[in-house]
Amino acid sequence: MKIFIKNMVCGRCISAVQAIFNEAGIPLKSVILGETETGSELSGKQLEMLEQKLKETGFERIKDSARQQTEKIKNLIIAEISALDIAEDFLLSEFLVSVFHKDYSALSKAFSQNENITLEQFFILQKIEKVKELLLYNEFTLTEIAGKLGYKSVQHLSSQFRNVTGFTPTEFKKLKVHNRKPLDQV
């Protein structure tokens, strides 16, 4: 039985969900971002208890197929950005069409209806949160960050960063409070 779960955005989320299933005595065949598969069908009582435990930990079971698709898209985007290997010619539309084998406009429309934000806006906000993280770690130069996240230039990254945050990347680094958002709240 596949169970789709909202707000799974990282490896620690996978561990937390595995722990919830283990605590509930429900064996898992697999766990990936946003999705689990059990070895057997669950009873209504098991599902109810599982939903409660997930909710207590900040997760939520997704029952609607359109919301499941939206969550898969979000997790794919987050994983793609986390890999820090986005090509300069990367097109979100081509990437999603190749994964879902559906028309991009249909994917985009469903996403916007479920999230009240466009796919492109979500992608940009996720990239900006990753830029904030990388700036604070101070492991890469701005030029390296731009390259890893598929920006055509540092100027493009800086312009987009300023449009979203109100600060240049340099100004952001100097702030005492960095106003980072958890990925599941972007």
N, CA, C and O of each residue as an XYZ file, in Angstrom:
744
protein
N       0.852     -1.179      0.000
C       0.000      0.000      0.000
C       0.892      1.233      0.000
O       1.777      1.368      0.844
N       0.653      2.140     -0.958
C       1.411      3.391     -1.005
C       0.698      4.435     -0.166
O      -0.523      4.583     -0.223
N       1.498      5.159      0.619
C       0.970      6.248      1.436
C       1.803      7.477      1.106
O       3.027      7.460      1.240
N       1.141      8.536      0.679
C       1.820      9.774      0.315
C       1.789     10.716      1.511
O       0.768     10.869      2.181
N       2.940     11.345      1.762
C       3.086     12.151      2.974
C       3.621     13.538      2.626
O       4.638     13.683      1.948
N       2.914     14.539      3.106
C       3.286     15.932      2.887
C       4.340     16.365      3.898
O       4.354     15.894      5.035
N       5.223     17.265      3.474
C       6.265     17.909      4.285
C       7.508     17.053      4.493
O       8.323     17.359      5.362
N       7.667     15.998      3.722
C       8.922     15.233      3.751
C       9.870     15.910      2.765
O       9.684     15.801      1.553
N      10.879     16.603      3.273
C      11.738     17.387      2.382
C      13.221     17.057      2.501
O      14.036     17.658      1.801
N      13.590     16.120      3.368
C      15.019     15.839      3.545
C      15.213     14.440      4.112
O      14.251     13.748      4.448
N      16.469     14.041      4.212
C      16.798     12.740      4.758
C      16.330     12.549      6.185
O      15.907     11.455      6.557
N      16.400     13.591      6.986
C      15.925     13.497      8.370
C      14.419     13.248      8.414
O      13.924     12.577      9.319
N      13.702     13.782      7.449
C      12.258     13.531      7.369
C      11.992     12.060      7.090
O      11.074     11.470      7.659
N      12.792     11.474      6.216
C      12.648     10.049      5.919
C      12.866      9.245      7.189
O      12.096      8.330      7.484
N      13.921      9.580      7.951
C      14.201      8.881      9.209
C      13.047      9.038     10.197
O      12.661      8.078     10.864
N      12.500     10.243     10.289
C      11.392     10.498     11.221
C      10.167      9.679     10.838
O       9.506      9.109     11.706
N       9.860      9.616      9.546
C       8.701      8.845      9.091
C       8.935      7.352      9.324
O       8.021      6.643      9.746
N      10.141      6.872      9.055
C      10.452      5.464      9.335
C      10.228      5.153     10.811
O       9.676      4.108     11.154
N      10.657      6.066     11.682
C      10.486      5.859     13.121
C       9.006      5.796     13.493
O       8.616      4.987     14.335
N       8.188      6.630     12.882
C       6.746      6.631     13.154
C       6.135      5.284     12.764
O       5.348      4.713     13.518
N       6.499      4.786     11.594
C       5.972      3.495     11.143
C       6.468      2.369     12.041
O       5.706      1.468     12.389
N       7.755      2.418     12.420
C       8.304      1.389     13.316
C       7.583      1.391     14.652
O       7.226      0.337     15.178
N       7.372      2.587     15.197
C       6.672      2.725     16.484
C       5.249      2.172     16.403
O       4.727      1.616     17.369
N       4.641      2.336     15.237
C       3.268      1.848     15.038
C       3.243      0.360     14.689
O       2.172     -0.237     14.580
N       4.420     -0.235     14.516
C       4.482     -1.653     14.180
C       4.067     -1.959     12.747
O       3.580     -3.051     12.455
N       4.260     -0.999     11.863
C       3.882     -1.171     10.463
C       5.156     -1.319      9.630
O       5.909     -0.357      9.479
N       5.404     -2.515      9.086
C       6.615     -2.714      8.290
C       6.545     -1.964      6.955
O       5.495     -1.896      6.315
N       7.682     -1.407      6.557
C       7.770     -0.651      5.310
C       8.597     -1.402      4.274
O       9.620     -2.005      4.599
N       8.144     -1.358      3.031
C       8.936     -1.883      1.922
C       9.925     -0.826      1.444
O      11.072     -1.132      1.118
N       9.456      0.439      1.407
C      10.323      1.524      0.939
C       9.847      2.867      1.482
O       8.677      3.053      1.816
N      10.796      3.789      1.556
C      10.497      5.166      1.948
C      11.341      6.078      1.080
O      12.566      5.960      1.048
N      10.684      6.991      0.373
C      11.375      8.049     -0.356
C      10.689      9.355      0.017
O       9.652      9.344      0.679
N      11.246     10.454     -0.393
C      10.636     11.739     -0.070
C       9.186     11.758     -0.529
O       8.890     11.572     -1.709
N       8.298     11.984      0.413
C       6.885     12.142      0.106
C       6.094     10.867     -0.074
O       4.894     10.928     -0.341
N       6.732      9.702      0.063
C       6.017      8.468     -0.251
C       6.582      7.282      0.529
O       7.795      7.118      0.656
N       5.676      6.468      1.042
C       6.067      5.215      1.691
C       5.287      4.082      1.042
O       4.237      4.290      0.436
N       5.826      2.886      1.184
C       5.089      1.719      0.720
C       5.176      0.665      1.802
O       6.259      0.285      2.247
N       4.002      0.200      2.215
C       3.942     -0.835      3.247
C       3.886     -2.205      2.587
O       3.618     -2.330      1.392
N       4.145     -3.223      3.389
C       4.111     -4.585      2.877
C       2.711     -5.119      2.678
O       2.515     -6.099      1.959
N       1.723     -4.478      3.315
C       0.341     -4.960      3.212
C      -0.626     -3.788      3.371
O      -0.234     -2.677      3.727
N      -1.876     -4.063      3.103
C      -2.917     -3.052      3.297
C      -3.060     -2.757      4.790
O      -2.855     -3.640      5.623
N      -3.408     -1.525      5.123
C      -3.593     -1.145      6.523
C      -5.081     -1.036      6.827
O      -5.885     -0.679      5.965
N      -5.424     -1.348      8.058
C      -6.824     -1.219      8.486
C      -7.145      0.260      8.684
O      -6.251      1.103      8.755
N      -8.426      0.550      8.771
C      -8.858      1.927      9.018
C      -8.298      2.453     10.328
O      -7.908      3.617     10.426
N      -8.260      1.591     11.332
C      -7.730      1.980     12.641
C      -6.233      2.282     12.552
O      -5.761      3.255     13.141
N      -5.485      1.455     11.819
C      -4.050      1.695     11.646
C      -3.801      3.006     10.910
O      -2.918      3.773     11.292
N      -4.575      3.267      9.857
C      -4.425      4.508      9.093
C      -4.728      5.728      9.960
O      -4.022      6.735      9.902
N      -5.774      5.623     10.754
C      -6.163      6.724     11.639
C      -5.050      7.021     12.651
O      -4.699      8.180     12.871
N      -4.499      5.967     13.263
C      -3.424      6.144     14.231
C      -2.173      6.720     13.554
O      -1.502      7.597     14.099
N      -1.882      6.212     12.372
C      -0.728      6.681     11.612
C      -0.874      8.163     11.256
O       0.071      8.938     11.405
N      -2.056      8.550     10.787
C      -2.306      9.950     10.448
C      -2.101     10.860     11.661
O      -1.540     11.948     11.531
N      -2.545     10.428     12.821
C      -2.379     11.200     14.049
C      -0.900     11.365     14.390
O      -0.450     12.467     14.708
N      -0.145     10.265     14.324
C       1.291     10.299     14.635
C       2.043     11.186     13.636
O       2.937     11.940     14.018
N       1.676     11.089     12.370
C       2.311     11.928     11.355
C       2.038     13.404     11.628
O       2.938     14.241     11.560
N       0.783     13.704     11.936
C       0.387     15.087     12.203
C       1.137     15.660     13.402
O       1.542     16.822     13.382
N       1.326     14.853     14.445
C       2.048     15.293     15.643
C       3.495     15.659     15.333
O       4.104     16.459     16.044
N       4.037     15.080     14.281
C       5.431     15.310     13.925
C       5.577     16.326     12.793
O       6.691     16.585     12.339
N       4.472     16.899     12.338
C       4.532     17.931     11.300
C       4.346     17.404      9.886
O       4.560     18.135      8.919
N       3.950     16.150      9.759
C       3.677     15.561      8.455
C       2.170     15.427      8.284
O       1.399     15.661      9.215
N       1.767     15.046      7.074
C       0.337     14.888      6.812
C       0.152     13.877      5.689
O       0.858     13.928      4.681
N      -0.778     12.974      5.857
C      -1.091     12.017      4.800
C      -1.863     12.729      3.704
O      -2.792     13.489      3.976
N      -1.472     12.476      2.469
C      -2.139     13.084      1.315
C      -2.993     12.015      0.641
O      -2.485     10.975      0.223
N      -4.280     12.277      0.541
C      -5.201     11.299     -0.035
C      -5.568     11.638     -1.485
O      -5.810     10.733     -2.283
N      -5.611     12.894     -1.825
C      -6.036     13.365     -3.137
C      -4.897     13.213     -4.158
O      -3.764     13.602     -3.876
N      -5.185     12.658     -5.326
C      -4.145     12.389     -6.332
C      -3.499     13.664     -6.872
O      -2.305     13.665     -7.172
N      -4.261     14.741     -7.001
C      -3.680     16.001     -7.478
C      -2.691     16.552     -6.453
O      -1.639     17.074     -6.821
N      -3.026     16.438     -5.174
C      -2.108     16.888     -4.113
C      -0.886     15.979     -4.050
O       0.218     16.442     -3.765
N      -1.076     14.688     -4.312
C       0.059     13.763     -4.330
C       1.042     14.158     -5.432
O       2.255     14.171     -5.225
N       0.498     14.479     -6.602
C       1.342     14.913     -7.713
C       2.081     16.195     -7.359
O       3.271     16.327     -7.645
N       1.385     17.134     -6.742
C       2.007     18.396     -6.342
C       3.140     18.145     -5.361
O       4.206     18.751     -5.472
N       2.920     17.267     -4.417
C       3.961     16.957     -3.431
C       5.154     16.289     -4.095
O       6.298     16.558     -3.726
N       4.903     15.418     -5.072
C       5.999     14.793     -5.814
C       6.811     15.848     -6.562
O       8.040     15.796     -6.581
N       6.123     16.797     -7.170
C       6.806     17.879     -7.891
C       7.680     18.673     -6.922
O       8.846     18.946     -7.211
N       7.116     19.041     -5.779
C       7.884     19.807     -4.788
C       9.129     19.039     -4.357
O      10.218     19.608     -4.282
N       8.968     17.752     -4.076
C      10.110     16.948     -3.638
C      11.160     16.797     -4.731
O      12.358     16.799     -4.445
N      10.722     16.665     -5.975
C      11.672     16.594     -7.093
C      12.463     17.891     -7.230
O      13.676     17.867     -7.441
N      11.779     19.009     -7.110
C      12.447     20.310     -7.212
C      13.451     20.478     -6.078
O      14.582     20.904     -6.307
N      13.047     20.148     -4.871
C      13.943     20.264     -3.714
C      15.168     19.363     -3.893
O      16.294     19.778     -3.621
N      14.942     18.141     -4.348
C      16.067     17.212     -4.557
C      16.998     17.715     -5.655
O      18.219     17.623     -5.524
N      16.435     18.240     -6.727
C      17.241     18.759     -7.838
C      18.118     19.920     -7.369
O      19.293     20.001     -7.724
N      17.544     20.807     -6.577
C      18.301     21.947     -6.062
C      19.350     21.486     -5.052
O      20.475     21.987     -5.053
N      18.996     20.549     -4.207
C      19.928     20.044     -3.193
C      21.149     19.369     -3.802
O      22.223     19.363     -3.201
N      20.986     18.801     -4.993
C      22.102     18.129     -5.656
C      23.194     19.113     -6.078
O      24.327     18.705     -6.330
N      22.864     20.396     -6.156
C      23.814     21.456     -6.548
C      24.480     21.155     -7.883
O      25.687     21.334     -8.044
N      23.678     20.698     -8.835
C      24.230     20.344    -10.134
C      23.243     20.708    -11.239
O      22.976     19.906    -12.134
N      22.712     21.911    -11.170
C      21.734     22.346    -12.160
C      22.487     22.984    -13.324
O      23.256     23.928    -13.138
N      22.261     22.465    -14.506
C      22.917     23.001    -15.693
C      22.356     24.380    -16.016
O      21.205     24.688    -15.708
N      23.193     25.200    -16.640
C      22.778     26.555    -16.995
C      21.591     26.544    -17.951
O      20.782     27.473    -17.948
N      21.482     25.494    -18.772
C      20.377     25.412    -19.731
C      19.198     24.574    -19.212
O      18.327     24.176    -19.986
N      19.176     24.310    -17.900
C      18.103     23.535    -17.273
C      16.770     24.238    -17.465
O      16.645     25.438    -17.220
N      15.779     23.478    -17.905
C      14.421     24.005    -18.034
C      13.505     23.176    -17.142
O      13.367     21.968    -17.336
N      12.888     23.819    -16.179
C      11.991     23.140    -15.255
C      10.883     22.416    -16.011
O      10.522     21.290    -15.669
N      10.349     23.063    -17.032
C       9.245     22.461    -17.793
C       9.677     21.141    -18.433
O       8.953     20.150    -18.336
N      10.835     21.106    -19.080
C      11.315     19.875    -19.719
C      11.595     18.788    -18.686
O      11.295     17.615    -18.906
N      12.168     19.189    -17.567
C      12.479     18.246    -16.501
C      11.205     17.566    -15.998
O      11.158     16.341    -15.893
N      10.174     18.352    -15.687
C       8.936     17.791    -15.142
C       8.169     16.970    -16.175
O       7.588     15.939    -15.835
N       8.160     17.411    -17.422
C       7.496     16.650    -18.482
C       8.182     15.292    -18.647
O       7.511     14.283    -18.865
N       9.515     15.260    -18.546
C      10.239     13.986    -18.703
C       9.961     13.033    -17.545
O       9.999     11.816    -17.729
N       9.686     13.558    -16.368
C       9.404     12.714    -15.204
C       7.954     12.240    -15.196
O       7.688     11.060    -14.968
N       7.027     13.145    -15.443
C       5.597     12.833    -15.308
C       4.923     12.400    -16.611
O       3.838     11.818    -16.588
N       5.564     12.683    -17.744
C       4.994     12.346    -19.056
C       3.605     12.952    -19.214
O       2.681     12.328    -19.737
N       3.494     14.181    -18.746
C       2.250     14.945    -18.873
C       2.592     16.318    -19.413
O       3.734     16.770    -19.324
N       1.595     16.973    -19.973
C       1.755     18.324    -20.493
C       2.131     19.277    -19.355
O       1.525     19.244    -18.284
N       3.129     20.120    -19.595
C       3.597     21.030    -18.551
C       2.495     21.978    -18.091
O       2.401     22.268    -16.899
N       1.673     22.459    -18.990
C       0.627     23.408    -18.587
C      -0.355     22.746    -17.612
O      -0.857     23.405    -16.701
N      -0.631     21.466    -17.794
C      -1.525     20.749    -16.865
C      -0.851     20.586    -15.505
O      -1.487     20.774    -14.468
N       0.441     20.236    -15.511
C       1.180     20.117    -14.250
C       1.219     21.453    -13.527
O       0.994     21.533    -12.320
N       1.507     22.494    -14.285
C       1.619     23.834    -13.712
C       0.296     24.322    -13.137
O       0.254     24.897    -12.050
N      -0.788     24.086    -13.879
C      -2.111     24.521    -13.426
C      -2.502     23.805    -12.128
O      -2.973     24.440    -11.184
N      -2.308     22.494    -12.087
C      -2.650     21.722    -10.887
C      -1.795     22.169     -9.702
O      -2.294     22.297     -8.584
N      -0.515     22.404     -9.949
C       0.385     22.853     -8.887
C      -0.093     24.202     -8.328
O      -0.201     24.377     -7.115
N      -0.372     25.135     -9.219
C      -0.815     26.478     -8.794
C      -2.114     26.420     -8.002
O      -2.283     27.160     -7.032
N      -3.023     25.557     -8.402
C      -4.297     25.427     -7.694
C      -4.095     24.876     -6.287
O      -4.807     25.267     -5.362
N      -3.135     23.974     -6.119
C      -2.895     23.360     -4.816
C      -1.997     24.196     -3.903
O      -2.111     24.115     -2.680
N      -1.119     24.986     -4.479
C      -0.119     25.696     -3.677
C      -0.289     27.216     -3.664
O       0.383     27.901     -2.893
N      -1.160     27.742     -4.487
C      -1.348     29.202     -4.593
C      -0.057     29.929     -4.958
O       0.170     31.065     -4.540
N       0.771     29.268     -5.732
C       2.017     29.826     -6.235
C       2.328     29.070     -7.523
O       1.980     27.897     -7.651
N       2.977     29.731     -8.474
C       3.302     29.029     -9.711
C       4.501     28.109     -9.497
O       5.263     28.263     -8.544
N       4.645     27.160    -10.399
C       5.798     26.251    -10.344
C       7.106     27.033    -10.430
O       8.044     26.771     -9.678
N       7.161     27.979    -11.337
C       8.383     28.778    -11.511
C       8.701     29.580    -10.248
O       9.859     29.659     -9.839
N       7.684     30.171     -9.634
C       7.912     30.912     -8.388
C       8.421     29.987     -7.290
O       9.333     30.347     -6.546
N       7.834     28.796     -7.186
C       8.274     27.833     -6.188
C       9.734     27.463     -6.430
O      10.528     27.417     -5.490
N      10.087     27.203     -7.670
C      11.454     26.851     -8.046
C      12.423     27.966     -7.657
O      13.479     27.703     -7.081
N      12.068     29.193     -7.969
C      12.925     30.333     -7.623
C      13.061     30.474     -6.112
O      14.168     30.679     -5.614
N      11.962     30.367     -5.374
C      12.025     30.494     -3.909
C      12.882     29.395     -3.289
O      13.619     29.643     -2.334
N      12.786     28.188     -3.827
C      13.621     27.103     -3.326
C      15.097     27.376     -3.609
O      15.954     27.132     -2.760
N      15.388     27.880     -4.804
C      16.784     28.196     -5.135
C      17.310     29.300     -4.224
O      18.457     29.239     -3.780
N      16.498     30.292     -3.943
C      16.941     31.396     -3.083
C      17.201     30.883     -1.665
O      18.167     31.306     -1.030
N      16.359     29.981     -1.159
C      16.619     29.411      0.175
C      17.925     28.631      0.187
O      18.650     28.649      1.182
N      18.232     27.946     -0.913
C      19.496     27.213     -1.005
C      20.668     28.195     -1.072
O      21.719     27.944     -0.480
N      20.496     29.297     -1.780
C      21.547     30.324     -1.835
C      21.813     30.860     -0.429
O      22.968     31.009     -0.029
N      20.745     31.150      0.323
C      20.913     31.632      1.706
C      21.740     30.641      2.517
O      22.683     31.020      3.211
N      21.370     29.363      2.417
C      22.079     28.322      3.158
C      23.561     28.293      2.776
O      24.432     28.258      3.644
N      23.836     28.308      1.474
C      25.217     28.223      1.006
C      26.019     29.472      1.379
O      27.212     29.384      1.668
N      25.367     30.619      1.371
C      26.054     31.847      1.790
C      26.467     31.765      3.255
O      27.569     32.172      3.621
N      25.583     31.241      4.081
C      25.879     31.155      5.512
C      26.960     30.128      5.811
O      27.740     30.304      6.748
N      27.017     29.041      5.015
C      28.062     28.029      5.217
C      29.425     28.554      4.789
O      30.458     28.100      5.282
N      29.421     29.514      3.870
C      30.653     30.161      3.427
C      31.650     29.174      2.795
O      32.860     29.387      2.863
N      31.141     28.100      2.183
C      32.007     27.113      1.545
C      32.288     27.452      0.082
O      33.320     27.062     -0.464
N      31.372     28.175     -0.546
C      31.495     28.488     -1.966
C      31.442     29.989     -2.184
O      30.829     30.725     -1.412
N      32.098     30.429     -3.254
C      31.995     31.828     -3.658
C      30.632     32.019     -4.319
O      29.961     31.048     -4.668
N      30.236     33.252     -4.485
C      28.968     33.543     -5.149
C      28.992     33.028     -6.591
O      27.973     32.566     -7.104
N      30.132     33.108     -7.227
C      30.269     32.589     -8.593
C      30.041     31.082     -8.617
O      29.356     30.574     -9.505
N      30.606     30.366     -7.654
C      30.407     28.916     -7.578
C      28.949     28.573     -7.284
O      28.395     27.641     -7.868
N      28.337     29.321     -6.385
C      26.921     29.097     -6.058
C      26.061     29.297     -7.304
O      25.175     28.492     -7.595
N      26.334     30.386     -8.040
C      25.578     30.657     -9.271
C      25.709     29.487    -10.241
O      24.721     29.072    -10.847
N      26.900     28.960    -10.391
C      27.125     27.842    -11.296
C      26.414     26.577    -10.851
O      25.843     25.865    -11.677
N      26.441     26.291     -9.563
C      25.830     25.068     -9.028
C      24.307     25.096     -9.112
O      23.666     24.047     -9.170
N      23.728     26.300     -9.118
C      22.267     26.415     -9.131
C      21.706     26.839    -10.499
O      20.532     27.193    -10.617
N      22.563     26.796    -11.527
C      22.091     27.007    -12.888
C      21.868     28.442    -13.309
O      21.201     28.686    -14.314
N      22.400     29.390    -12.577
C      22.267     30.788    -12.977
C      23.249     31.089    -14.095
O      24.364     30.567    -14.103
N      22.843     31.921    -15.032
C      23.702     32.268    -16.154
C      24.852     33.174    -15.729
O      25.899     33.210    -16.375
N      24.643     33.906    -14.636
C      25.695     34.808    -14.154
C      25.447     35.137    -12.681
O      24.361     34.903    -12.150
N      26.472     35.682    -12.040
C      26.333     36.141    -10.656
C      25.326     37.293    -10.607
O      24.572     37.427     -9.643
N      25.322     38.111    -11.643
C      24.385     39.236    -11.683
C      22.940     38.738    -11.692
O      22.076     39.312    -11.028
N      22.681     37.668    -12.446
C      21.326     37.102    -12.498
C      20.926     36.586    -11.112
O      19.825     36.864    -10.637
N      21.823     35.834    -10.467
C      21.557     35.334     -9.120
C      21.303     36.508     -8.169
O      20.327     36.504     -7.418
N      22.174     37.498     -8.206
C      22.059     38.647     -7.287
C      20.762     39.405     -7.498
O      20.121     39.828     -6.536
N      20.376     39.576     -8.754
C      19.132     40.285     -9.067
C      17.927     39.518     -8.542
O      17.035     40.099     -7.923
N      17.901     38.207     -8.790
C      16.791     37.384     -8.316
C      16.773     37.334     -6.787
O      15.706     37.390     -6.175
N      17.930     37.232     -6.182
C      18.042     37.202     -4.720
C      17.483     38.493     -4.125
O      16.732     38.458     -3.150
N      17.850     39.621     -4.707
C      17.370     40.913     -4.210
C      15.857     41.058     -4.399
O      15.167     41.582     -3.525
N      15.347     40.594     -5.542
C      13.900     40.670     -5.791
C      13.116     39.892     -4.749
O      12.041     40.320     -4.329
N      13.649     38.745     -4.328
C      12.946     37.891     -3.377
C      13.146     38.348     -1.939
O      12.192     38.391     -1.162
N      14.386     38.692     -1.579
C      14.701     38.974     -0.173
C      14.746     40.459      0.174
O      14.572     40.833      1.334
N      14.979     41.298     -0.820
C      15.156     42.723     -0.554
C      16.609     43.089     -0.259
O      16.918     44.254     -0.007
N      17.494     42.103     -0.289
C      18.908     42.319     -0.003
C      19.759     41.727     -1.117
O      19.336     40.803     -1.813
N      20.956     42.266     -1.276
C      21.926     41.606     -2.132
C      22.486     40.432     -1.332
O      22.350     40.409     -0.109
N      23.105     39.470     -1.986
C      23.717     38.370     -1.233
C      24.741     38.863     -0.203
O      24.814     38.322      0.900
N      25.513     39.862     -0.547
C      26.506     40.414      0.385
C      25.826     41.048      1.588
O      26.252     40.841      2.724
N      24.778     41.815      1.348
C      24.038     42.431      2.464
C      23.424     41.347      3.352
O      23.421     41.469      4.577
N      22.909     40.298      2.732
C      22.301     39.200      3.489
C      23.319     38.560      4.428
O      23.013     38.293      5.590
N      24.519     38.316      3.931
C      25.553     37.685      4.758
C      25.893     38.525      5.986
O      26.252     37.983      7.032
N      25.780     39.855      5.859
C      26.136     40.755      6.963
C      25.031     40.889      8.005
O      25.277     41.392      9.101
N      23.810     40.443      7.678
C      22.692     40.550      8.615
C      22.927     39.676      9.842
O      23.546     38.616      9.745
N      22.434     40.121     10.998
C      22.522     39.309     12.207
C      21.422     38.244     12.226
O      21.639     37.138     12.721
N      20.255     38.571     11.693
C      19.137     37.633     11.601
C      18.959     37.292     10.129
O      18.760     38.182      9.302
N      19.029     36.006      9.802
C      19.064     35.615      8.394
C      17.733     35.185      7.802
O      17.667     34.916      6.602
N      16.682     35.109      8.584
C      15.326     34.858      8.072
C      15.246     33.737      7.047
O      14.673     33.906      5.971
N      15.817     32.609      7.383
C      15.681     31.445      6.518
C      14.372     30.750      6.825
O      13.899     30.761      7.961
N      13.787     30.140      5.792
C      12.523     29.431      5.954
C      12.767     27.936      5.830
O      13.594     27.511      5.022
N      12.068     27.139      6.609
C      12.130     25.687      6.390
C      11.593     25.381      4.987
O      10.649     26.026      4.530
N      12.187     24.407      4.310
C      11.809     24.108      2.935
C      10.341     23.743      2.777
O       9.748     24.004      1.731
N       9.753     23.145      3.798
C       8.356     22.762      3.690
C       7.413     23.950      3.857
O       6.199     23.806      3.712
N       7.968     25.125      4.163
C       7.134     26.319      4.320
C       7.365     27.335      3.222
O       6.817     28.436      3.268
N       8.174     26.975      2.231
C       8.439     27.888      1.106
C       7.293     27.806      0.138
O       7.300     28.489     -0.886
